[in-house]
Amino acid sequence: MLSAPPLAVGEAMHQLIAELFPICRSITGDGVRQTLARLQEHVPLTIHEVPTGTPVFDWIVPKEWNVRDAWVKNARGELVIDLRQSTLHVVSYSVPVRRRLSLAELRPRLHSIPGQPDIIPYRTNYYREDWGFCLSHNRLEAMEDGEYEVCIDSTLAPGALTYGEYFVPGVSPEEILISCHCCHPSLANDNLSGVALTTMLGRRAATQRLLLSYRFLFIPATIGSITWLACNQAATTRIKGGLVLSCVGDRGPVTYKKSRRGDASIDHAAAHVLRHRGVPERVRDFAPYGHDERQYCSPGFNLPVGCFTRTPNGEFPEYHSSADDLDFVTAESLADSYAAVTEIVEIIEQNRSYVRLNPMCEPQLGRRGLYHGLAGRAQLADVEMALLWVLNLSDGGASLLDIAERAGIHFSLVRGAADMLLSEGLIRAA
């Protein structure tokens, strides 16, 4: 499957999203465990359980939440709201409830979107003990006055926060971190698309000869990254670069948000890829809002971790609603995201600095079969131009990515030129 055309990879990702879509997930609980168990069929995840009450910096690992059923029935016993129809129908982390209420008493606990009357919103109350339901505004408006029976069959009790981790060692102990959040219920783009992409990247890494090591994290949003950072502070010193992956399956163009540093290698690599894809305006500066990059980039860590999305969170009308369904994500977009991210990490993997072994003037490339004698810069082939740039800038200071950016040519051409010059003994690694 990994050697298949990119669209086939996208189709496999879409199939995985469809498999995971019905599972009722939250930041803790059996839904996360079930999701990670399914992912273990694709990559050998190590599952970690961090007990409720564990201090993690300024936070505490919360109680574990599980829900078995949730519904609202009208006076005729008809189901008006049913968790079995959509995992979005119950507010995540709702405490157990079983009572009868009038519509006036119940209505403050019913959440809808008046401006999008046909869709169900996604709502949570992770850190306060409360309860509620979500439904379409049309269904809410159709509810008649009278008594309703309410049931939320849930537990909120001491347990654990669960996350998955997959580590692929390379020659170097320096690491690339790939992180996704796996806590949302039936939302395809946010973030089952990120989960599927992270899974496929993990599978790919297992088949490669790697210089760098790779760590793949499947964690609940916010509290998951905070917990991982608290439990793995020593490991963070090895992170050379990283990406948070989310919202990677919609039809929008690729977007990259820089790390807090703004000039890290991962930032330059991502900007290079987007520039050569024709979407340089989709590179954004860091802001302390978004996904887990804001934890990795907090000042005490300041890790070189950016965020890769297509349409960023909150910028598409389907965001955090039932409209973020299996039709909203496409195999084509998923395959395109896979191709873009692999290109970014390959640049980080292959980026080197070199030194000319005969720096006095240009070496004679023609007798080495590297130059075809075309006169004039405008007539030089791209590869020949890349050769000249690598020869001129290989002084031990400029990396191949630096050279590609200064020359305005694609990294792959510069990398190929360096390989040819290495084979002819004209440059060496710095």
C-alpha positions as CSV (number, residue, x, y, z in Angstrom):
1,M,0.0,0.0,0.0
2,L,2.9,2.4,0.8
3,S,4.3,2.0,-2.8
4,A,0.8,2.7,-4.3
5,P,0.0,5.9,-6.2
6,P,-0.8,8.8,-3.8
7,L,-4.5,8.6,-4.5
8,A,-4.5,5.0,-3.3
9,V,-2.9,6.2,0.0
10,G,-5.7,8.9,0.2
11,E,-8.3,6.2,-0.3
12,A,-6.8,4.1,2.4
13,M,-6.8,7.1,4.8
14,H,-10.4,7.8,4.0
15,Q,-11.3,4.1,4.7
16,L,-9.6,4.4,8.1
17,I,-11.5,7.6,8.9
18,A,-14.7,5.8,8.0
19,E,-13.8,2.9,10.4
20,L,-13.1,5.3,13.3
21,F,-15.9,7.7,12.7
22,P,-18.7,6.0,14.7
23,I,-16.6,5.7,17.9
24,C,-17.7,8.0,20.7
25,R,-14.4,9.6,21.8
26,S,-13.5,12.3,24.4
27,I,-10.3,13.3,26.1
28,T,-10.4,10.2,28.3
29,G,-12.2,6.9,28.3
30,D,-12.9,3.7,26.4
31,G,-13.6,5.6,23.1
32,V,-9.9,6.7,23.0
33,R,-8.8,3.2,24.0
34,Q,-10.9,1.6,21.3
35,T,-9.6,4.1,18.7
36,L,-6.0,3.4,19.6
37,A,-6.6,-0.4,19.6
38,R,-7.8,0.0,16.0
39,L,-4.7,2.0,15.1
40,Q,-2.5,-0.7,16.5
41,E,-3.6,-2.9,13.6
42,H,-1.7,-0.4,11.4
43,V,1.2,0.8,13.6
44,P,2.6,-0.9,16.7
45,L,1.6,1.8,19.2
46,T,2.7,1.8,22.8
47,I,-0.3,2.7,24.9
48,H,0.2,4.9,28.0
49,E,-2.2,5.4,30.9
50,V,-1.7,8.4,33.1
51,P,-3.8,8.2,36.3
52,T,-6.5,10.7,37.2
53,G,-5.1,13.3,39.7
54,T,-1.6,13.3,38.2
55,P,-0.2,16.9,38.3
56,V,1.0,18.0,34.9
57,F,2.4,21.5,35.3
58,D,-0.5,23.8,36.1
59,W,-3.0,21.1,35.2
60,I,-4.3,17.9,36.7
61,V,-5.2,14.8,34.7
62,P,-9.0,14.8,34.9
63,K,-11.5,12.1,35.9
64,E,-12.2,9.5,33.2
65,W,-15.5,9.9,31.3
66,N,-17.4,7.1,29.6
67,V,-20.9,7.2,28.2
68,R,-23.0,4.2,27.3
69,D,-26.2,5.8,26.2
70,A,-27.9,9.2,26.1
71,W,-31.4,10.2,24.9
72,V,-34.4,12.5,25.3
73,K,-38.0,11.2,24.9
74,N,-41.1,13.3,24.5
75,A,-44.4,12.6,26.4
76,R,-45.4,10.0,23.8
77,G,-42.1,8.0,24.5
78,E,-40.7,9.0,21.1
79,L,-36.9,9.6,20.8
80,V,-36.2,13.2,20.1
81,I,-32.4,13.0,20.7
82,D,-30.5,9.8,20.5
83,L,-26.7,9.3,21.0
84,R,-26.9,6.1,18.9
85,Q,-27.8,8.3,15.9
86,S,-24.8,10.7,16.4
87,T,-22.1,10.8,19.0
88,L,-22.4,14.6,18.9
89,H,-25.8,14.5,20.5
90,V,-24.5,14.5,24.1
91,V,-22.2,17.3,25.4
92,S,-18.9,15.6,26.1
93,Y,-18.2,14.9,29.8
94,S,-21.9,15.2,30.8
95,V,-22.5,13.8,34.2
96,P,-25.1,11.1,34.6
97,V,-28.7,12.2,34.5
98,R,-32.1,10.5,34.7
99,R,-35.1,12.8,35.2
100,R,-38.3,14.3,33.8
101,L,-38.3,18.0,32.8
102,S,-40.6,20.4,31.1
103,L,-39.4,21.9,27.8
104,A,-38.8,25.2,29.6
105,E,-36.5,23.5,32.2
106,L,-34.7,21.4,29.5
107,R,-34.2,24.1,26.9
108,P,-31.2,25.9,28.5
109,R,-29.3,22.5,28.2
110,L,-30.1,22.1,24.5
111,H,-27.4,23.5,22.1
112,S,-28.0,24.3,18.5
113,I,-26.8,26.7,15.8
114,P,-29.6,28.9,14.6
115,G,-27.6,30.1,11.6
116,Q,-27.0,26.5,10.5
117,P,-30.3,25.0,11.4
118,D,-29.8,21.5,9.8
119,I,-26.6,20.5,11.6
120,I,-25.7,19.3,15.1
121,P,-23.0,21.3,17.0
122,Y,-20.1,19.7,19.0
123,R,-19.9,21.0,22.6
124,T,-17.9,20.0,25.6
125,N,-17.7,20.8,29.4
126,Y,-14.4,18.9,30.3
127,Y,-13.5,20.8,33.4
128,R,-16.9,21.4,35.1
129,E,-19.4,18.9,36.1
130,D,-22.5,19.6,34.1
131,W,-24.6,18.1,31.3
132,G,-26.4,18.9,28.1
133,F,-27.4,17.8,24.6
134,C,-26.7,19.0,21.1
135,L,-29.2,18.9,18.2
136,S,-30.1,20.7,15.0
137,H,-31.9,23.9,15.4
138,N,-34.8,22.7,13.3
139,R,-35.3,19.7,15.6
140,L,-35.1,22.0,18.6
141,E,-37.8,24.4,17.1
142,A,-40.0,21.4,16.4
143,M,-40.0,20.2,20.1
144,E,-43.5,20.6,21.6
145,D,-44.3,22.0,25.1
146,G,-44.7,19.2,27.6
147,E,-42.7,16.8,29.7
148,Y,-39.6,15.1,28.5
149,E,-37.7,12.2,29.9
150,V,-33.9,12.6,29.9
151,C,-31.2,10.0,30.3
152,I,-27.5,10.2,30.2
153,D,-26.0,6.9,31.2
154,S,-22.4,8.0,31.9
155,T,-19.7,7.7,34.5
156,L,-17.2,10.4,35.6
157,A,-14.8,8.8,38.0
158,P,-11.1,8.3,38.8
159,G,-9.4,6.5,35.9
160,A,-6.7,7.5,33.4
161,L,-5.8,9.6,30.4
162,T,-4.8,7.3,27.6
163,Y,-2.5,8.2,24.7
164,G,-0.6,6.3,22.0
165,E,3.0,6.6,21.0
166,Y,5.1,5.1,18.2
167,F,8.8,5.6,18.0
168,V,10.9,4.8,14.9
169,P,14.7,5.0,15.6
170,G,17.1,6.4,13.1
171,V,20.8,6.7,13.0
172,S,20.7,10.0,14.9
173,P,19.0,10.4,18.3
174,E,17.6,13.7,17.0
175,E,13.9,13.4,16.5
176,I,11.1,14.6,14.3
177,L,7.8,14.9,16.3
178,I,4.5,14.2,14.5
179,S,1.5,14.9,16.7
180,C,-2.3,14.6,16.3
181,H,-5.3,14.8,18.6
182,C,-7.5,11.7,18.8
183,C,-10.2,12.8,21.2
184,H,-12.9,14.3,19.1
185,P,-16.0,12.1,18.4
186,S,-17.6,11.8,14.9
187,L,-15.7,14.7,13.2
188,A,-13.9,13.6,10.0
189,N,-11.7,16.5,9.3
190,D,-11.1,17.6,12.9
191,N,-9.4,15.4,13.5
192,L,-9.8,11.9,12.1
193,S,-8.0,13.2,9.0
194,G,-5.0,14.0,11.2
195,V,-5.1,10.7,12.9
196,A,-5.2,8.9,9.5
197,L,-2.3,10.9,8.1
198,T,-0.2,10.4,11.2
199,T,-0.9,6.7,11.0
200,M,0.2,6.5,7.3
201,L,3.3,8.5,8.0
202,G,4.2,6.1,10.8
203,R,3.8,3.2,8.4
204,R,6.0,4.9,5.9
205,A,8.7,5.7,8.4
206,A,8.9,2.0,9.3
207,T,10.0,1.2,5.8
208,Q,12.6,3.9,5.4
209,R,16.4,4.1,6.0
210,L,16.3,7.0,8.4
211,L,19.0,9.4,9.6
212,L,16.7,11.1,12.1
213,S,14.4,9.3,14.6
214,Y,10.6,9.8,14.4
215,R,8.1,10.0,17.3
216,F,4.4,9.8,16.5
217,L,1.9,10.9,19.1
218,F,-1.9,10.2,19.2
219,I,-3.1,12.3,22.2
220,P,-6.2,14.0,23.5
221,A,-6.1,17.7,22.6
222,T,-4.5,20.2,25.0
223,I,-4.4,18.0,28.2
224,G,-2.7,15.2,26.1
225,S,0.2,17.3,24.9
226,I,0.6,18.9,28.4
227,T,0.7,15.5,29.9
228,W,3.2,14.1,27.4
229,L,5.5,17.1,27.9
230,A,5.3,16.8,31.7
231,C,6.2,13.1,31.5
232,N,8.9,13.4,28.8
233,Q,10.8,16.6,29.5
234,A,14.2,15.0,28.9
235,A,13.0,13.7,25.4
236,T,12.1,17.2,24.3
237,T,15.8,18.2,24.0
238,R,16.2,15.8,21.1
239,I,13.4,17.3,19.0
240,K,14.9,18.8,15.9
241,G,11.5,19.7,14.4
242,G,7.9,18.7,14.4
243,L,4.4,19.1,13.0
244,V,1.0,19.0,14.5
245,L,-1.4,17.6,12.0
246,S,-5.1,18.5,11.9
247,C,-7.9,19.3,9.4
248,V,-5.9,17.8,6.5
249,G,-8.8,16.3,4.5
250,D,-10.9,19.2,3.3
251,R,-10.8,20.7,-0.2
252,G,-8.9,23.9,0.9
253,P,-5.3,24.5,0.0
254,V,-2.5,23.5,2.4
255,T,-1.7,25.9,5.2
256,Y,1.3,26.0,7.5
257,K,1.6,27.9,10.8
258,K,5.2,28.5,11.9
259,S,6.6,27.5,15.2
260,R,7.1,30.2,17.9
261,R,10.7,30.5,16.8
262,G,9.6,31.4,13.3
263,D,13.0,30.5,11.7
264,A,13.4,26.9,12.6
265,S,14.4,24.3,9.9
266,I,10.9,22.9,9.9
267,D,9.5,26.4,9.2
268,H,11.9,26.9,6.2
269,A,11.2,23.5,4.9
270,A,7.4,23.9,5.0
271,A,7.6,27.4,3.5
272,H,9.8,26.0,0.7
273,V,7.3,23.2,-0.1
274,L,4.3,25.6,-0.1
275,R,6.2,28.1,-2.3
276,H,6.9,25.5,-4.9
277,R,3.2,24.4,-4.7
278,G,2.2,27.9,-5.6
279,V,0.6,28.8,-2.2
280,P,3.2,30.8,-0.3
281,E,0.5,33.1,1.1
282,R,-0.7,30.1,3.1
283,V,2.3,30.3,5.5
284,R,1.2,32.0,8.7
285,D,3.1,33.3,11.7
286,F,2.8,31.7,15.0
287,A,-0.1,32.6,17.3
288,P,-0.8,31.1,20.8
289,Y,-4.2,29.8,19.6
290,G,-5.0,26.6,17.6
291,H,-3.9,23.1,18.3
292,D,-1.2,21.4,20.4
293,E,1.6,23.5,18.8
294,R,0.8,26.1,21.4
295,Q,1.9,23.7,24.1
296,Y,5.0,22.5,22.3
297,C,5.9,26.1,21.6
298,S,5.2,27.4,25.2
299,P,8.1,29.5,26.4
300,G,9.5,26.8,28.7
301,F,9.9,24.4,25.8
302,N,9.9,26.6,22.7
303,L,10.2,23.6,20.5
304,P,10.5,23.9,16.7
305,V,7.0,22.6,16.1
306,G,4.6,24.0,13.5
307,C,1.1,23.2,12.5
308,F,0.1,21.7,9.2
309,T,-3.6,22.0,8.1
310,R,-5.6,22.6,5.0
311,T,-8.3,25.0,6.1
312,P,-7.4,26.0,9.7
313,N,-9.6,25.2,12.6
314,G,-12.6,27.5,12.9
315,E,-12.3,28.8,9.4
316,F,-14.7,26.4,7.6
317,P,-18.4,26.5,8.4
318,E,-18.5,22.7,9.0
319,Y,-16.1,23.1,11.9
320,H,-17.1,21.3,15.1
321,S,-20.4,20.2,13.7
322,S,-22.1,17.2,12.1
323,A,-21.4,18.8,8.7
324,D,-17.7,17.7,9.3
325,D,-18.7,14.2,8.0
326,L,-17.2,11.6,5.7
327,D,-18.3,13.5,2.6
328,F,-16.5,16.6,3.8
329,V,-13.1,14.9,3.5
330,T,-11.8,13.6,0.2
331,A,-9.2,11.0,-0.8
332,E,-7.7,13.5,-3.1
333,S,-7.1,16.0,-0.4
334,L,-5.8,13.4,2.0
335,A,-3.4,12.1,-0.6
336,D,-2.2,15.7,-1.3
337,S,-1.6,16.3,2.4
338,Y,0.3,13.0,2.7
339,A,2.5,14.1,-0.3
340,A,3.1,17.6,1.2
341,V,4.1,16.4,4.6
342,T,6.4,13.7,3.3
343,E,8.1,16.3,1.2
344,I,8.6,18.5,4.3
345,V,10.0,15.8,6.4
346,E,12.2,14.5,3.6
347,I,13.8,18.0,3.4
348,I,14.5,17.9,7.1
349,E,15.9,14.4,6.8
350,Q,18.1,15.2,3.8
351,N,19.2,18.7,4.5
352,R,23.0,18.9,4.9
353,S,25.9,21.4,4.7
354,Y,28.9,20.7,2.4
355,V,32.4,22.0,1.8
356,R,34.1,22.4,-1.6
357,L,37.3,20.4,-1.8
358,N,38.7,22.7,-4.6
359,P,37.2,26.1,-3.9
360,M,39.5,28.0,-6.2
361,C,37.3,28.9,-9.3
362,E,34.9,26.4,-10.8
363,P,36.0,22.8,-11.3
364,Q,35.8,21.5,-14.9
365,L,32.4,19.8,-15.0
366,G,32.5,18.8,-18.7
367,R,35.2,16.2,-18.4
368,R,33.3,14.7,-15.5
369,G,30.1,14.4,-17.6
370,L,28.3,16.9,-15.4
371,Y,28.0,19.8,-17.9
372,H,26.8,19.8,-21.5
373,G,28.4,23.0,-22.6
374,L,25.2,25.0,-23.2
375,A,26.2,28.7,-23.4
376,G,24.4,31.3,-21.4
377,R,22.6,31.2,-18.0
378,A,19.2,31.2,-19.6
379,Q,20.0,28.1,-21.5
380,L,21.4,26.1,-18.7
381,A,19.3,23.0,-17.7
382,D,17.9,23.1,-14.2
383,V,20.2,20.4,-13.0
384,E,23.3,22.2,-14.3
385,M,22.2,25.4,-12.6
386,A,21.7,23.5,-9.3
387,L,25.3,22.1,-9.7
388,L,26.7,25.6,-10.0
389,W,24.8,26.9,-7.0
390,V,25.9,24.0,-4.8
391,L,29.5,24.4,-5.9
392,N,29.4,28.1,-5.2
393,L,27.7,28.1,-1.8
394,S,29.1,25.0,-0.3
395,D,31.4,26.7,2.2
396,G,30.3,24.8,5.2
397,G,27.8,27.4,6.3
398,A,24.9,27.2,3.9
399,S,22.7,24.1,4.0
400,L,21.2,22.6,0.9
401,L,17.8,24.2,1.8
402,D,19.6,27.5,2.2
403,I,21.0,27.1,-1.3
404,A,17.7,26.0,-2.8
405,E,16.0,29.1,-1.2
406,R,18.7,31.5,-2.4
407,A,18.7,30.0,-5.9
408,G,14.9,29.8,-6.2
409,I,14.9,26.2,-7.2
410,H,13.4,23.1,-5.7
411,F,15.2,21.3,-2.9
412,S,15.1,18.0,-4.8
413,L,17.3,19.5,-7.6
414,V,19.8,20.8,-5.1
415,R,19.9,17.5,-3.3
416,G,20.4,15.6,-6.5
417,A,23.2,18.0,-7.6
418,A,24.9,17.5,-4.2
419,D,24.8,13.7,-4.7
420,M,26.4,14.0,-8.1
421,L,29.2,16.3,-6.8
422,L,29.8,13.9,-3.9
423,S,30.2,11.0,-6.2
424,E,32.8,13.0,-8.2
425,G,34.7,13.9,-5.0
426,L,34.1,17.6,-5.4
427,I,32.4,18.2,-2.1
428,R,32.3,16.6,1.4
429,A,30.0,16.8,4.3
430,A,30.8,19.8,6.6
